[in-house]
Amino acid sequence: MRENYNSFKYWENVINENKTIRGHMFMQKRPTEGSFYFHTLIFGRKNGMNNLWGYVPNVKGLIGYIQYSFLQEAFYKWIHGQEKVVTRIPHLTVDKIAIEGEKLKKISKEVCINMKNDYEFLSSLWEMPADKSEIQLRNFIIDFNKKWMGDNTEFLYIKVFSTPEELGEFVISSTLITSTEKELENKIGMSIDQWRDICKFAIEDSIKGQIFRKVLLKKLSEVY
């Protein structure tokens, strides 16, 4: 049965059924040839850092995840996380979250419009072929990261990868900016060369695919 990724109700049900971190809802199994991979950050002074690494079955699943789940959580925390710890995200569309935030004077009209525009842009991708929607999604992410760069009290960030190898190399390069090779190896539980090998064969080798999955779930993703 084809999943209806372009549906608020679908994502509401998936979130309710999976009592796990939102970004890990489709990670019960190892990745496949069609999978897309992501790294997201949601930071707020009161709520700490949600640093997630994950994957979804295909590009449409990725668009749906960002539009109906990530934006919902990220924007709600952006609006309400300055003054309290957010422990639950209500089942509201991004439009309603943004409008409510403006009415409560927690965000400006401009910020409200930006939130709604991001949601609407993602809505425009559904009728495109997968390859074109992927290009547009990547362009959207560049603009999104600039728009929500924020400051030392809150910021949002998304990065997308087409293969486990792309993700693996970014893990290495981004981590070594602030940590040593030894610290990275201790974190992922293997040498950098072993990590590269795991990523290279994560799709075709079931054992390496499960190791890759567990590293993303248990060792790289952090919520604090």
GUTOR-258052 format. One record per residue: residue number from 1; x, y, z of N, C-alpha, C in turn. Coordinates in pm, 1 decimal, always signed. Layout:
{NUM {X Y Z} {X Y Z} {X Y Z}};
...
! end
This chain:
{1 {+83.7 -119.6 +0.0} {+0.0 +0.0 +0.0} {+87.7 +125.3 +0.0}};
{2 {+58.3 +220.9 -87.7} {+136.6 +343.2 -98.9} {+104.5 +436.2 +19.0}};
{3 {+210.1 +484.8 +83.0} {+189.7 +573.3 +197.0} {+144.3 +711.4 +148.6}};
{4 {+51.8 +771.8 +221.4} {+3.1 +904.4 +186.0} {+81.7 +1009.2 +263.6}};
{5 {+204.8 +1035.2 +218.5} {+291.4 +1127.2 +291.4} {+240.0 +1270.4 +288.8}};
{6 {+158.2 +1304.0 +188.5} {+105.0 +1439.9 +177.6} {-28.1 +1450.5 +250.5}};
{7 {-22.5 +1433.4 +382.0} {-145.2 +1433.7 +462.4} {-111.3 +1463.5 +608.0}};
{8 {-168.6 +1570.3 +659.9} {-149.0 +1601.9 +801.4} {-198.6 +1488.3 +889.6}};
{9 {-311.4 +1429.5 +850.1} {-370.6 +1320.7 +928.3} {-279.0 +1198.7 +932.5}};
{10 {-215.8 +1169.4 +817.2} {-123.3 +1056.4 +812.4} {-11.1 +1075.5 +915.1}};
{11 {+50.4 +1193.3 +916.8} {+162.4 +1217.6 +1007.2} {+116.6 +1224.7 +1152.4}};
{12 {-2.7 +1274.9 +1174.4} {-58.9 +1275.6 +1309.2} {-70.4 +1132.3 +1361.6}};
{13 {-117.3 +1041.3 +1276.4} {-131.5 +900.6 +1315.7} {+4.1 +835.1 +1338.1}};
{14 {+99.8 +863.6 +1248.2} {+233.5 +804.4 +1262.7} {+298.2 +850.4 +1392.7}};
{15 {+284.4 +978.1 +1424.2} {+341.8 +1031.9 +1547.6} {+276.1 +967.8 +1669.8}};
{16 {+143.9 +950.3 +1666.0} {+73.1 +888.4 +1777.4} {+112.6 +742.7 +1797.8}};
{17 {+132.7 +671.9 +1685.4} {+161.2 +529.0 +1691.7} {+305.6 +498.5 +1729.7}};
{18 {+395.6 +592.2 +1703.4} {+537.2 +568.5 +1730.3} {+581.7 +654.3 +1848.0}};
{19 {+594.3 +591.2 +1962.2} {+633.9 +664.0 +2082.3} {+786.2 +675.2 +2086.5}};
{20 {+839.1 +737.2 +1981.3} {+983.3 +754.5 +1969.1} {+1010.2 +896.3 +1922.3}};
{21 {+1134.7 +931.0 +1908.4} {+1171.3 +1062.6 +1856.3} {+1116.1 +1076.0 +1715.4}};
{22 {+1060.2 +1191.8 +1682.7} {+994.0 +1211.1 +1553.5} {+1083.7 +1174.2 +1434.6}};
{23 {+1207.6 +1215.2 +1439.5} {+1297.6 +1189.6 +1327.7} {+1335.1 +1044.4 +1307.5}};
{24 {+1293.3 +959.7 +1400.9} {+1328.4 +817.3 +1393.2} {+1207.0 +728.6 +1364.4}};
{25 {+1099.5 +788.4 +1317.2} {+974.4 +714.0 +1299.3} {+983.7 +605.2 +1193.7}};
{26 {+1075.7 +619.4 +1097.5} {+1085.2 +521.5 +989.2} {+1214.5 +440.4 +995.5}};
{27 {+1272.5 +432.5 +1114.8} {+1402.0 +367.0 +1127.6} {+1395.2 +232.3 +1199.0}};
{28 {+1277.9 +168.5 +1193.2} {+1269.7 +33.2 +1250.9} {+1353.5 -65.4 +1169.4}};
{29 {+1369.7 -35.0 +1040.8} {+1448.8 -120.5 +952.1} {+1567.2 -42.5 +897.6}};
{30 {+1664.9 -114.0 +846.1} {+1782.5 -48.7 +789.2} {+1744.8 +23.5 +659.4}};
{31 {+1828.4 +115.9 +613.2} {+1795.6 +192.8 +491.9} {+1796.3 +107.3 +366.0}};
{32 {+1729.9 +155.9 +262.0} {+1724.5 +87.7 +132.7} {+1777.7 +180.7 +24.0}};
{33 {+1778.6 +131.3 -98.5} {+1832.3 +207.9 -211.2} {+1761.4 +342.4 -228.6}};
{34 {+1631.5 +349.6 -199.0} {+1556.3 +472.6 -219.5} {+1558.0 +569.6 -102.5}};
{35 {+1621.7 +532.2 +7.0} {+1617.6 +614.5 +129.0} {+1686.2 +749.4 +110.6}};
{36 {+1635.9 +847.8 +184.8} {+1701.4 +977.9 +196.2} {+1736.3 +1000.6 +342.6}};
{37 {+1843.7 +1074.9 +366.8} {+1902.1 +1087.9 +499.3} {+1904.4 +1235.1 +539.3}};
{38 {+1899.2 +1261.4 +669.0} {+1896.3 +1400.1 +712.5} {+1963.9 +1419.1 +847.4}};
{39 {+2003.7 +1542.6 +869.8} {+2052.6 +1586.9 +999.8} {+1975.1 +1713.9 +1032.9}};
{40 {+1910.1 +1716.8 +1147.3} {+1834.0 +1835.3 +1187.4} {+1875.1 +1880.4 +1327.6}};
{41 {+1866.6 +2011.4 +1347.4} {+1891.0 +2069.7 +1478.6} {+1775.7 +2162.3 +1513.7}};
{42 {+1724.7 +2147.9 +1634.2} {+1629.8 +2243.6 +1691.1} {+1689.7 +2286.7 +1824.0}};
{43 {+1727.0 +2413.8 +1833.6} {+1787.3 +2462.2 +1957.9} {+1705.7 +2576.0 +2016.2}};
{44 {+1682.2 +2569.7 +2145.1} {+1617.1 +2678.0 +2218.4} {+1675.9 +2687.1 +2357.2}};
{45 {+1686.2 +2807.6 +2408.7} {+1750.8 +2829.1 +2538.0} {+1687.1 +2746.1 +2648.7}};
{46 {+1554.3 +2737.4 +2648.8} {+1484.6 +2663.5 +2754.0} {+1479.1 +2513.4 +2726.4}};
{47 {+1479.3 +2475.2 +2596.0} {+1456.1 +2335.4 +2560.1} {+1581.4 +2257.7 +2520.1}};
{48 {+1695.8 +2324.9 +2519.8} {+1818.6 +2256.1 +2486.8} {+1827.2 +2222.7 +2337.5}};
{49 {+1903.4 +2119.4 +2307.3} {+1932.0 +2085.0 +2168.4} {+1868.8 +1951.7 +2128.6}};
{50 {+1794.4 +1951.4 +2017.1} {+1751.6 +1828.1 +1951.6} {+1841.4 +1809.9 +1830.0}};
{51 {+1935.6 +1718.3 +1839.7} {+2034.2 +1694.3 +1735.4} {+2007.6 +1555.6 +1678.6}};
{52 {+1938.4 +1549.7 +1563.3} {+1890.2 +1421.3 +1512.9} {+1952.1 +1384.2 +1379.0}};
{53 {+1985.0 +1257.2 +1366.3} {+2030.5 +1197.4 +1241.4} {+1932.4 +1085.9 +1207.3}};
{54 {+1884.1 +1083.7 +1084.3} {+1786.2 +980.5 +1050.8} {+1770.0 +961.3 +902.1}};
{55 {+1672.8 +877.9 +865.2} {+1641.2 +855.9 +724.3} {+1494.3 +821.2 +709.5}};
{56 {+1445.9 +841.7 +588.6} {+1307.3 +813.0 +551.6} {+1309.6 +731.5 +422.0}};
{57 {+1197.9 +668.8 +385.6} {+1200.3 +573.4 +272.2} {+1232.9 +634.1 +136.3}};
{58 {+1195.7 +760.5 +111.5} {+1214.8 +819.9 -20.7} {+1201.2 +971.4 -9.6}};
{59 {+1217.6 +1041.0 -123.4} {+1216.5 +1187.3 -119.2} {+1079.0 +1242.6 -80.0}};
{60 {+971.6 +1175.5 -122.6} {+838.6 +1221.5 -82.2} {+818.3 +1206.0 +68.4}};
{61 {+871.6 +1098.5 +123.5} {+866.7 +1081.3 +268.5} {+943.9 +1191.0 +339.9}};
{62 {+1054.4 +1235.0 +278.4} {+1134.5 +1341.8 +338.0} {+1059.8 +1474.1 +334.6}};
{63 {+997.3 +1504.4 +220.7} {+917.8 +1627.5 +211.2} {+806.2 +1625.6 +315.0}};
{64 {+737.0 +1512.9 +325.3} {+628.8 +1501.0 +422.5} {+677.1 +1516.0 +564.9}};
{65 {+790.3 +1453.3 +596.7} {+844.6 +1463.0 +731.8} {+876.5 +1607.8 +766.6}};
{66 {+943.2 +1678.7 +674.9} {+978.6 +1818.0 +703.0} {+853.3 +1904.5 +713.8}};
{67 {+759.6 +1888.7 +619.5} {+641.0 +1974.1 +616.1} {+547.2 +1950.5 +733.9}};
{68 {+519.8 +1824.6 +764.1} {+413.9 +1793.3 +860.4} {+462.3 +1756.9 +1000.5}};
{69 {+591.9 +1729.8 +1014.7} {+641.3 +1690.3 +1146.3} {+752.5 +1783.5 +1195.4}};
{70 {+859.6 +1796.5 +1118.2} {+971.6 +1879.3 +1163.3} {+930.7 +2025.7 +1181.0}};
{71 {+865.1 +2084.8 +1079.6} {+825.2 +2225.2 +1091.1} {+729.1 +2245.9 +1206.8}};
{72 {+638.6 +2152.0 +1225.6} {+541.6 +2161.4 +1335.4} {+614.3 +2171.4 +1469.7}};
{73 {+709.1 +2080.4 +1491.2} {+784.9 +2080.6 +1616.6} {+876.0 +2202.7 +1626.6}};
{74 {+950.0 +2230.3 +1518.4} {+1048.6 +2338.3 +1521.1} {+983.4 +2474.1 +1544.5}};
{75 {+875.3 +2502.1 +1472.6} {+811.4 +2633.1 +1485.4} {+738.8 +2647.8 +1619.2}};
{76 {+679.9 +2540.3 +1668.2} {+614.2 +2548.1 +1798.9} {+717.3 +2579.4 +1907.4}};
{77 {+833.5 +2514.1 +1899.4} {+937.9 +2540.0 +1999.2} {+997.7 +2679.0 +1979.9}};
{78 {+1006.1 +2725.5 +1855.5} {+1056.2 +2860.3 +1829.6} {+965.6 +2964.0 +1897.0}};
{79 {+836.4 +2941.5 +1888.1} {+739.1 +3036.8 +1943.2} {+730.3 +3028.4 +2095.3}};
{80 {+721.3 +2908.0 +2148.4} {+690.3 +2891.0 +2290.8} {+811.5 +2851.8 +2376.0}};
{81 {+921.7 +2814.5 +2312.4} {+1036.4 +2764.1 +2388.2} {+1123.2 +2869.1 +2452.1}};
{82 {+1095.6 +2997.2 +2424.5} {+1174.3 +3103.1 +2488.0} {+1141.9 +3117.3 +2636.5}};
{83 {+1017.9 +3081.1 +2672.4} {+975.8 +3107.0 +2810.2} {+944.2 +2981.0 +2890.7}};
{84 {+940.4 +2864.6 +2825.4} {+909.2 +2742.7 +2900.2} {+968.3 +2620.9 +2829.6}};
{85 {+978.7 +2512.6 +2904.0} {+1022.1 +2385.8 +2845.6} {+902.4 +2322.4 +2775.5}};
{86 {+916.4 +2293.6 +2647.6} {+808.3 +2234.0 +2569.2} {+822.0 +2081.9 +2575.0}};
{87 {+725.1 +2016.4 +2634.0} {+730.2 +1871.1 +2647.0} {+634.2 +1800.3 +2551.4}};
{88 {+542.1 +1875.7 +2492.4} {+443.2 +1816.1 +2402.9} {+411.1 +1912.2 +2289.4}};
{89 {+406.9 +1860.1 +2168.5} {+370.0 +1940.5 +2052.9} {+223.8 +1911.6 +2021.0}};
{90 {+137.4 +2012.8 +2022.3} {-5.1 +1987.9 +1994.6} {-27.5 +1949.3 +1848.8}};
{91 {-136.6 +1878.6 +1822.6} {-169.6 +1837.2 +1685.8} {-234.8 +1953.5 +1612.0}};
{92 {-152.8 +2050.4 +1575.2} {-198.6 +2167.0 +1501.6} {-115.2 +2181.9 +1374.9}};
{93 {-174.8 +2230.7 +1269.1} {-99.3 +2256.5 +1146.7} {-5.4 +2374.9 +1169.7}};
{94 {+94.5 +2386.4 +1084.7} {+189.8 +2497.4 +1095.0} {+118.2 +2631.4 +1086.8}};
{95 {+19.7 +2643.2 +997.8} {-57.2 +2767.7 +985.4} {-117.6 +2808.1 +1120.0}};
{96 {-180.7 +2712.6 +1186.3} {-247.3 +2742.5 +1313.4} {-145.6 +2776.4 +1422.9}};
{97 {-34.0 +2705.9 +1422.3} {+71.5 +2734.5 +1520.5} {+124.0 +2876.6 +1501.3}};
{98 {+147.4 +2915.7 +1375.8} {+200.1 +3048.4 +1346.4} {+99.4 +3157.9 +1380.3}};
{99 {-25.0 +3138.2 +1340.6} {-129.3 +3238.3 +1366.4} {-150.3 +3257.4 +1516.5}};
{100 {-152.3 +3145.6 +1589.9} {-168.8 +3153.2 +1735.3} {-51.9 +3228.8 +1797.6}};
{101 {+71.3 +3200.0 +1748.6} {+189.5 +3268.2 +1802.1} {+184.5 +3417.4 +1780.8}};
{102 {+134.5 +3460.2 +1663.3} {+122.6 +3603.5 +1636.2} {+14.1 +3666.4 +1723.7}};
{103 {-98.4 +3598.0 +1738.7} {-207.7 +3650.9 +1821.4} {-162.7 +3670.8 +1965.7}};
{104 {-79.7 +3578.9 +2014.1} {-28.9 +3587.5 +2151.5} {+87.4 +3685.3 +2163.5}};
{105 {+125.5 +3745.1 +2047.9} {+234.9 +3843.7 +2042.8} {+369.7 +3782.2 +2082.3}};
{106 {+384.4 +3653.1 +2052.7} {+512.4 +3586.7 +2078.2} {+603.7 +3590.2 +1956.4}};
{107 {+545.4 +3616.0 +1839.9} {+622.8 +3635.8 +1717.5} {+562.9 +3753.4 +1640.9}};
{108 {+642.6 +3811.9 +1554.4} {+595.6 +3923.5 +1473.5} {+513.5 +3872.8 +1355.3}};
{109 {+444.7 +3963.9 +1289.3} {+369.5 +3928.0 +1168.8} {+462.5 +3872.7 +1062.2}};
{110 {+583.4 +3930.5 +1050.9} {+680.5 +3884.2 +951.0} {+722.4 +3739.7 +975.7}};
{111 {+747.8 +3706.5 +1101.5} {+786.0 +3569.5 +1135.7} {+670.8 +3474.0 +1107.0}};
{112 {+551.1 +3514.2 +1140.9} {+432.0 +3433.4 +1112.7} {+421.0 +3404.9 +963.4}};
{113 {+440.0 +3507.5 +881.2} {+433.0 +3490.5 +735.4} {+543.3 +3397.2 +686.1}};
{114 {+663.1 +3411.8 +740.3} {+774.1 +3324.4 +700.8} {+743.4 +3178.3 +730.0}};
{115 {+684.4 +3153.0 +845.5} {+648.5 +3015.2 +882.5} {+545.8 +2958.7 +784.7}};
{116 {+443.3 +3037.3 +756.0} {+339.2 +2990.6 +664.7} {+392.8 +2973.5 +523.2}};
{117 {+482.6 +3062.0 +481.0} {+541.5 +3051.7 +347.4} {+626.7 +2925.9 +332.0}};
{118 {+700.6 +2890.5 +437.3} {+781.1 +2767.9 +431.9} {+691.4 +2645.5 +413.4}};
{119 {+583.5 +2643.6 +488.0} {+488.6 +2532.6 +477.0} {+427.7 +2527.2 +337.1}};
{120 {+388.2 +2641.9 +285.6} {+325.2 +2646.4 +153.5} {+421.6 +2609.1 +42.6}};
{121 {+547.7 +2646.7 +57.4} {+645.1 +2609.7 -45.2} {+658.2 +2457.3 -52.4}};
{122 {+665.4 +2393.4 +61.1} {+673.6 +2246.6 +62.1} {+548.4 +2185.0 +0.5}};
{123 {+433.3 +2248.4 +22.5} {+308.7 +2199.6 -38.8} {+317.2 +2200.6 -190.5}};
{124 {+393.0 +2295.4 -245.1} {+403.4 +2308.0 -390.7} {+487.5 +2197.6 -454.2}};
{125 {+560.1 +2121.1 -374.8} {+650.4 +2019.2 -429.4} {+580.4 +1887.7 -462.0}};
{126 {+459.7 +1868.4 -410.4} {+396.3 +1737.2 -420.7} {+359.1 +1697.4 -563.7}};
{127 {+328.3 +1792.4 -646.1} {+288.2 +1760.4 -783.1} {+407.4 +1746.8 -877.7}};
{128 {+526.4 +1772.0 -828.5} {+646.5 +1762.6 -913.5} {+697.9 +1619.3 -919.6}};
{129 {+768.3 +1581.8 -1028.3} {+838.6 +1453.9 -1030.9} {+942.5 +1449.8 -919.5}};
{130 {+978.4 +1329.6 -876.2} {+1067.3 +1313.8 -760.6} {+1199.8 +1386.7 -779.2}};
{131 {+1258.5 +1378.1 -900.6} {+1390.1 +1440.7 -919.8} {+1382.4 +1592.6 -910.6}};
{132 {+1277.1 +1651.0 -966.7} {+1261.1 +1796.3 -960.1} {+1228.0 +1841.7 -818.4}};
{133 {+1143.8 +1766.3 -748.9} {+1108.2 +1803.6 -611.6} {+1230.6 +1797.0 -520.3}};
{134 {+1320.8 +1702.7 -548.7} {+1444.4 +1693.6 -468.6} {+1529.4 +1819.1 -487.3}};
{135 {+1543.4 +1865.4 -610.8} {+1620.9 +1986.6 -637.7} {+1560.5 +2106.0 -565.1}};
{136 {+1428.7 +2119.7 -576.4} {+1360.4 +2231.5 -510.5} {+1369.3 +2222.2 -358.9}};
{137 {+1364.3 +2100.6 -306.2} {+1376.3 +2081.6 -161.5} {+1514.3 +2124.9 -113.1}};
{138 {+1616.1 +2090.6 -188.2} {+1752.2 +2130.2 -148.9} {+1767.6 +2281.9 -152.0}};
{139 {+1707.8 +2347.0 -250.7} {+1710.0 +2493.6 -255.2} {+1635.3 +2553.0 -136.0}};
{140 {+1521.1 +2492.6 -103.4} {+1443.0 +2536.3 +11.5} {+1526.5 +2529.1 +139.3}};
{141 {+1601.3 +2420.6 +155.8} {+1679.0 +2400.5 +278.5} {+1788.4 +2506.3 +292.7}};
{142 {+1851.1 +2545.0 +182.8} {+1952.0 +2651.6 +187.6} {+1889.6 +2779.7 +241.1}};
{143 {+1773.8 +2815.6 +185.7} {+1704.8 +2937.4 +229.7} {+1655.3 +2924.4 +373.3}};
{144 {+1604.3 +2806.4 +407.8} {+1552.4 +2781.4 +542.8} {+1661.8 +2804.1 +646.8}};
{145 {+1780.1 +2749.3 +623.1} {+1888.5 +2760.6 +721.1} {+1933.2 +2905.6 +738.9}};
{146 {+1928.8 +2983.9 +632.1} {+1961.8 +3126.4 +644.1} {+1854.0 +3200.5 +722.9}};
{147 {+1728.9 +3167.4 +693.2} {+1615.3 +3237.8 +754.0} {+1605.1 +3212.6 +903.9}};
{148 {+1635.3 +3089.1 +944.6} {+1615.8 +3051.5 +1084.4} {+1748.1 +3031.4 +1158.2}};
{149 {+1850.4 +3104.2 +1112.1} {+1981.5 +3097.6 +1176.8} {+1972.5 +3145.2 +1321.7}};
{150 {+1881.2 +3239.0 +1345.2} {+1855.7 +3283.6 +1482.2} {+1976.6 +3344.7 +1549.7}};
{151 {+1994.8 +3308.1 +1677.7} {+2106.1 +3362.3 +1755.6} {+2142.3 +3260.6 +1863.2}};
{152 {+2208.2 +3307.6 +1968.9} {+2252.0 +3212.5 +2071.2} {+2138.9 +3166.2 +2162.3}};
{153 {+2014.4 +3212.6 +2134.2} {+1901.0 +3166.3 +2214.9} {+1815.5 +3063.9 +2141.2}};
{154 {+1817.3 +3065.6 +2006.7} {+1742.3 +2965.7 +1930.7} {+1783.6 +2967.9 +1783.7}};
{155 {+1783.7 +2849.3 +1723.0} {+1807.0 +2838.6 +1579.3} {+1757.1 +2703.4 +1529.3}};
{156 {+1733.7 +2696.4 +1397.9} {+1687.1 +2573.9 +1332.0} {+1779.2 +2543.1 +1214.2}};
{157 {+1791.5 +2413.8 +1182.9} {+1886.1 +2374.1 +1078.1} {+1846.1 +2238.7 +1021.2}};
{158 {+1861.3 +2224.9 +888.7} {+1836.0 +2097.7 +820.2} {+1948.2 +2073.4 +719.6}};
{159 {+1992.8 +1949.8 +708.4} {+2083.1 +1909.8 +600.4} {+2036.2 +1774.2 +548.0}};
{160 {+2041.6 +1756.6 +415.2} {+1991.5 +1634.7 +351.1} {+2103.2 +1565.3 +274.8}};
{161 {+2100.2 +1432.9 +275.5} {+2200.5 +1350.9 +206.6} {+2130.4 +1245.7 +121.3}};
{162 {+2193.1 +1211.4 +8.9} {+2134.7 +1110.9 -81.1} {+2179.2 +969.4 -48.7}};
{163 {+2293.7 +953.7 +17.8} {+2349.2 +820.9 +45.1} {+2405.5 +814.3 +187.1}};
{164 {+2421.0 +693.2 +240.8} {+2487.8 +679.3 +370.4} {+2630.3 +733.3 +367.4}};
{165 {+2699.3 +717.7 +254.3} {+2837.0 +767.6 +243.2} {+2843.4 +919.8 +258.7}};
{166 {+2748.6 +990.0 +194.9} {+2744.1 +1135.9 +208.5} {+2725.5 +1174.4 +355.1}};
{167 {+2631.0 +1108.4 +419.9} {+2605.8 +1135.8 +561.4} {+2730.0 +1104.9 +643.3}};
{168 {+2791.5 +990.8 +617.7} {+2908.6 +949.0 +694.1} {+3022.8 +1047.3 +685.5}};
{169 {+3047.8 +1100.7 +565.4} {+3155.8 +1197.6 +548.6} {+3123.9 +1328.5 +620.0}};
{170 {+2996.5 +1365.5 +620.5} {+2959.0 +1488.3 +691.1} {+2973.3 +1470.1 +842.0}};
{171 {+2941.1 +1352.5 +892.5} {+2962.5 +1324.5 +1034.8} {+3109.0 +1348.7 +1070.2}};
{172 {+3197.2 +1298.1 +986.2} {+3341.0 +1312.8 +1012.3} {+3383.1 +1459.4 +1005.7}};
{173 {+3352.0 +1525.1 +894.0} {+3399.7 +1662.9 +874.4} {+3340.9 +1759.8 +976.5}};
{174 {+3212.7 +1745.9 +1007.5} {+3149.6 +1838.6 +1101.8} {+3196.7 +1814.7 +1245.1}};
{175 {+3218.3 +1688.7 +1280.9} {+3261.3 +1657.9 +1417.3} {+3403.9 +1702.0 +1442.3}};
{176 {+3490.2 +1686.5 +1342.5} {+3632.1 +1718.9 +1361.6} {+3658.8 +1869.1 +1369.0}};
{177 {+3555.7 +1950.3 +1346.1} {+3570.7 +2095.2 +1364.9} {+3592.3 +2126.9 +1512.9}};
{178 {+3523.6 +2053.2 +1599.5} {+3530.5 +2082.0 +1743.7} {+3586.4 +1967.0 +1826.7}};
{179 {+3604.5 +1848.7 +1766.1} {+3651.6 +1731.7 +1841.4} {+3770.4 +1666.7 +1771.0}};
{180 {+3841.6 +1581.3 +1842.7} {+3953.6 +1508.2 +1785.1} {+3903.9 +1379.4 +1719.8}};
{181 {+3987.5 +1318.9 +1636.4} {+3952.2 +1190.3 +1574.9} {+3922.9 +1086.8 +1682.9}};
{182 {+4001.1 +1086.1 +1788.3} {+3983.0 +988.9 +1895.9} {+3846.9 +1007.2 +1962.9}};
{183 {+3808.6 +1131.5 +1986.2} {+3678.4 +1158.7 +2048.4} {+3564.2 +1111.7 +1958.1}};
{184 {+3577.1 +1133.6 +1827.2} {+3475.4 +1085.9 +1734.0} {+3469.2 +933.9 +1734.6}};
{185 {+3583.6 +869.8 +1731.5} {+3586.5 +722.9 +1731.0} {+3526.2 +665.8 +1858.5}};
{186 {+3551.3 +729.9 +1970.9} {+3490.7 +684.6 +2096.8} {+3338.7 +701.3 +2092.5}};
{187 {+3294.1 +808.7 +2029.5} {+3151.3 +836.5 +2023.3} {+3077.5 +733.5 +1938.9}};
{188 {+3132.6 +698.3 +1821.2} {+3063.2 +605.6 +1730.7} {+3100.9 +460.0 +1755.4}};
{189 {+3201.7 +437.6 +1840.1} {+3237.8 +301.5 +1877.8} {+3316.9 +225.5 +1773.7}};
{190 {+3389.4 +297.2 +1687.8} {+3471.9 +233.3 +1584.4} {+3568.5 +336.2 +1527.7}};
{191 {+3666.3 +287.4 +1450.6} {+3760.5 +379.3 +1387.3} {+3691.8 +452.8 +1272.5}};
{192 {+3751.1 +561.9 +1229.3} {+3694.7 +638.3 +1118.2} {+3692.7 +554.0 +991.7}};
{193 {+3798.1 +474.6 +968.8} {+3800.5 +385.7 +851.1} {+3688.6 +282.6 +857.1}};
{194 {+3663.9 +228.4 +975.6} {+3553.4 +132.3 +990.7} {+3418.5 +200.2 +965.2}};
{195 {+3403.3 +323.4 +1013.3} {+3280.2 +398.7 +990.7} {+3257.4 +420.5 +841.2}};
{196 {+3363.0 +456.1 +769.7} {+3350.1 +475.6 +624.7} {+3307.4 +345.9 +556.1}};
{197 {+3360.5 +235.4 +602.2} {+3324.7 +105.5 +544.3} {+3179.1 +70.3 +574.0}};
{198 {+3134.8 +97.8 +695.7} {+2994.7 +74.4 +733.9} {+2901.7 +155.0 +643.1}};
{199 {+2934.2 +282.4 +622.4} {+2849.9 +369.7 +539.9} {+2849.9 +324.8 +393.3}};
{200 {+2964.5 +281.3 +344.4} {+2977.4 +241.0 +204.1} {+2887.1 +122.4 +171.7}};
{201 {+2872.5 +30.4 +266.9} {+2797.6 -92.4 +241.0} {+2668.8 -103.3 +322.9}};
{202 {+2620.7 +9.1 +374.3} {+2502.4 +7.7 +462.5} {+2377.3 -42.8 +393.3}};
{203 {+2366.3 -23.8 +263.7} {+2245.5 -64.8 +191.4} {+2253.1 -211.5 +148.5}};
{204 {+2366.3 -253.9 +96.0} {+2375.7 -389.8 +40.8} {+2411.4 -496.7 +143.1}};
{205 {+2469.8 -458.7 +255.6} {+2510.1 -554.8 +358.7} {+2418.6 -537.1 +479.6}};
{206 {+2340.7 -639.0 +510.6} {+2240.2 -626.1 +616.9} {+2302.9 -599.9 +753.8}};
{207 {+2415.3 -663.1 +783.6} {+2479.7 -642.9 +914.0} {+2531.8 -500.2 +925.9}};
{208 {+2598.4 -453.7 +820.3} {+2651.2 -316.7 +823.3} {+2537.2 -215.0 +822.2}};
{209 {+2428.8 -248.6 +754.6} {+2312.8 -160.3 +755.0} {+2254.2 -144.0 +894.1}};
{210 {+2251.3 -252.4 +970.5} {+2199.2 -244.3 +1107.4} {+2293.5 -166.7 +1198.5}};
{211 {+2424.5 -182.4 +1176.7} {+2520.8 -104.7 +1255.7} {+2504.8 +44.3 +1226.0}};
{212 {+2492.5 +77.5 +1096.8} {+2471.5 +215.7 +1054.9} {+2347.1 +272.7 +1122.7}};
{213 {+2239.3 +196.9 +1118.7} {+2113.9 +238.4 +1180.4} {+2132.4 +265.4 +1329.4}};
{214 {+2200.8 +175.3 +1399.4} {+2217.4 +189.5 +1543.7} {+2305.2 +308.1 +1580.5}};
{215 {+2405.3 +336.4 +1498.9} {+2489.6 +453.7 +1525.4} {+2407.4 +581.5 +1515.6}};
{216 {+2322.6 +590.8 +1411.7} {+2237.7 +709.4 +1396.7} {+2139.7 +721.2 +1512.4}};
{217 {+2081.7 +609.8 +1552.5} {+1980.8 +610.8 +1658.3} {+2040.4 +636.9 +1795.9}};
{218 {+2149.0 +567.6 +1827.4} {+2197.0 +561.8 +1965.5} {+2319.1 +649.5 +1993.5}};
{219 {+2402.8 +672.1 +1891.3} {+2531.5 +735.6 +1920.4} {+2547.1 +875.3 +1862.7}};
{220 {+2475.8 +904.8 +1755.3} {+2487.6 +1038.8 +1696.9} {+2371.5 +1129.3 +1737.2}};
{221 {+2250.5 +1076.0 +1741.9} {+2135.5 +1158.0 +1780.5} {+2141.0 +1188.9 +1929.9}};
{222 {+2121.1 +1317.8 +1963.0} {+2126.1 +1360.3 +2101.7} {+2013.6 +1459.4 +2128.6}};
{223 {+1947.0 +1438.9 +2238.1} {+1843.9 +1532.5 +2282.8} {+1879.1 +1574.2 +2424.2}};
{224 {+1911.4 +1702.8 +2440.8} {+1952.6 +1748.4 +2574.1} {+1923.6 +1895.9 +2590.0}};
! end
